[in-house]
Amino acid sequence: MDTVLLRITELIRELLPEYEGEIALSARFQEDLGMDSLNMVDLLSDAETAFDLEIPDSRLDNLDRVEGLVEYIVSVLREESDGADVRSA
Protein backbone atom coordinates (compact mmCIF):
# COMPACT_ATOMS: atom_id res chain seq x y z
CA MET A 1 0.00 0.00 0.00
CA ASP A 2 2.87 2.37 0.77
CA THR A 3 4.21 2.10 -2.78
CA VAL A 4 0.79 2.83 -4.25
CA LEU A 5 0.27 5.78 -1.89
CA LEU A 6 3.68 7.18 -2.78
CA ARG A 7 2.99 6.94 -6.52
CA ILE A 8 -0.49 8.48 -6.19
CA THR A 9 1.00 11.31 -4.12
CA GLU A 10 3.59 11.89 -6.86
CA LEU A 11 0.87 11.98 -9.52
CA ILE A 12 -1.15 14.50 -7.50
CA ARG A 13 1.91 16.72 -7.00
CA GLU A 14 2.59 16.62 -10.76
CA LEU A 15 -0.99 17.73 -11.44
CA LEU A 16 -1.05 20.33 -8.65
CA PRO A 17 2.47 21.79 -8.44
CA GLU A 18 1.10 24.78 -6.52
CA TYR A 19 -0.26 22.57 -3.71
CA GLU A 20 2.30 22.47 -0.92
CA GLY A 21 0.24 20.89 1.85
CA GLU A 22 0.26 17.33 3.11
CA ILE A 23 -1.51 14.76 0.98
CA ALA A 24 -3.06 12.50 3.58
CA LEU A 25 -4.97 9.29 2.96
CA SER A 26 -8.10 11.03 4.25
CA ALA A 27 -7.71 14.00 1.86
CA ARG A 28 -10.70 14.64 -0.37
CA PHE A 29 -9.65 15.37 -3.93
CA GLN A 30 -11.93 18.33 -4.54
CA GLU A 31 -12.56 19.80 -1.11
CA ASP A 32 -9.12 19.36 0.48
CA LEU A 33 -6.75 19.32 -2.49
CA GLY A 34 -8.70 21.69 -4.73
CA MET A 35 -8.82 19.35 -7.71
CA ASP A 36 -11.39 20.08 -10.38
CA SER A 37 -13.07 17.53 -12.64
CA LEU A 38 -10.35 17.83 -15.30
CA ASN A 39 -7.64 17.20 -12.67
CA MET A 40 -9.58 14.10 -11.58
CA VAL A 41 -9.79 12.77 -15.13
CA ASP A 42 -6.05 13.34 -15.53
CA LEU A 43 -5.26 11.69 -12.18
CA LEU A 44 -7.34 8.62 -12.91
CA SER A 45 -5.86 8.31 -16.39
CA ASP A 46 -2.34 8.69 -15.00
CA ALA A 47 -3.07 6.11 -12.29
CA GLU A 48 -4.41 3.66 -14.87
CA THR A 49 -1.22 4.07 -16.87
CA ALA A 50 1.10 3.92 -13.85
CA PHE A 51 -0.46 0.73 -12.50
CA ASP A 52 -1.50 -0.84 -15.82
CA LEU A 53 -5.15 -1.20 -14.86
CA GLU A 54 -8.55 0.19 -15.74
CA ILE A 55 -10.77 2.07 -13.33
CA PRO A 56 -14.37 1.47 -14.42
CA ASP A 57 -16.83 4.37 -14.41
CA SER A 58 -18.96 2.46 -11.91
CA ARG A 59 -16.20 2.93 -9.29
CA LEU A 60 -15.84 6.69 -9.68
CA ASP A 61 -18.41 7.61 -7.03
CA ASN A 62 -16.32 5.79 -4.41
CA LEU A 63 -13.10 7.57 -5.33
CA ASP A 64 -13.54 10.94 -3.69
CA ARG A 65 -10.59 10.53 -1.30
CA VAL A 66 -6.96 9.54 -1.71
CA GLU A 67 -7.63 6.51 0.48
CA GLY A 68 -10.41 5.25 -1.79
CA LEU A 69 -8.19 5.41 -4.87
CA VAL A 70 -5.23 3.79 -3.11
CA GLU A 71 -7.38 0.99 -1.67
CA TYR A 72 -9.00 0.33 -5.04
CA ILE A 73 -5.64 0.08 -6.80
CA VAL A 74 -4.22 -2.18 -4.08
CA SER A 75 -7.25 -4.48 -4.31
CA VAL A 76 -6.97 -4.74 -8.10
CA LEU A 77 -3.24 -5.43 -7.93
CA ARG A 78 -3.83 -8.04 -5.23
CA GLU A 79 -6.52 -9.76 -7.34
CA GLU A 80 -4.20 -9.78 -10.35
CA SER A 81 -1.39 -11.19 -8.23
CA ASP A 82 -3.65 -13.90 -6.77
CA GLY A 83 -4.85 -14.79 -10.27
CA ALA A 84 -1.27 -15.08 -11.50
CA ASP A 85 -0.46 -17.41 -8.60
CA VAL A 86 -3.39 -19.65 -9.51
CA ARG A 87 -2.45 -19.72 -13.19
CA SER A 88 1.18 -20.57 -12.49
CA ALA A 89 0.34 -23.40 -10.07
Stockholm file with secondary structure:
# STOCKHOLM 1.0

chainA/1-89         MDTVLLRITELIRELLPEYEGEIALSARFQEDLGMDSLNMVDLLSDAETAFDLEIPDSRLDNLDRVEGLVEYIVSVLREESDGADVRSA
#=GR chainA/1-89 SS CHHHHHHHHHHHHHHCTTCCSCCCTTCBTTTTTCCCHHHHHHHHHHHHHHHTCCCCGGGGGGCSBHHHHHHHHHHHHHHHHHHHHHHHC
#=GC SS_cons        CHHHHHHHHHHHHHHCTTCCSCCCTTCBTTTTTCCCHHHHHHHHHHHHHHHTCCCCGGGGGGCSBHHHHHHHHHHHHHHHHHHHHHHHC
//
